[in-house]
Amino acid sequence: MESATREARYHVVCRECRVERLFESDADATALEREHADETGHRVVVSRVQ
C-alpha cells in the first residue's frame, strides 16, 4: 500500500469578520494576514495544518 504524502497547508482566519482561506504557501498565508490586518485592524490568525 502506498502511503499518502502530506504537505503543509496554512489556514488563515479573521477573528472579526468572514475572511477565511486555505493556502499551500506560508508566504501567501502571511501576506493575506498582514494585508487584512493592515487594512481593517482585525485580529487574523494563521495556523499550519496537514
C-alpha positions in Angstrom: 0.0 0.0 0.0 1.3 3.4 -1.0 1.3 6.0 1.8 -0.2 9.4 1.2 2.2 12.3 1.1 1.0 15.1 3.4 2.1 18.6 2.5 1.6 21.5 4.9 -1.3 23.8 4.4 -1.9 27.2 6.1 -5.3 28.2 7.4 -5.9 32.0 7.7 -8.9 33.1 9.8 -10.0 36.6 10.7 -11.5 36.6 14.2 -13.6 39.6 13.5 -15.2 39.0 10.1 -15.8 36.2 7.5 -12.3 36.1 5.9 -11.1 32.6 5.9 -8.8 30.9 3.3 -6.5 27.8 3.0 -3.1 28.2 1.3 -0.3 25.8 0.3 2.3 28.5 0.8 3.3 30.1 4.2 4.3 33.3 2.3 0.8 33.6 0.7 -0.9 33.0 4.0 1.3 35.5 5.8 0.7 38.1 3.0 -3.1 37.8 3.4 -2.7 38.0 7.2 -0.7 41.2 7.1 -2.8 42.8 4.3 -6.1 42.2 6.0 -4.8 43.3 9.4 -3.3 46.5 8.0 -6.5 47.4 6.0 -9.0 46.6 8.7 -7.2 46.4 12.1 -8.8 43.0 12.6 -7.1 40.1 14.5 -6.0 37.5 12.0 -4.7 34.0 12.8 -2.5 31.8 10.6 -2.2 28.1 11.6 -0.3 25.3 9.9 -2.4 22.3 9.2 -1.8 19.0 7.5 
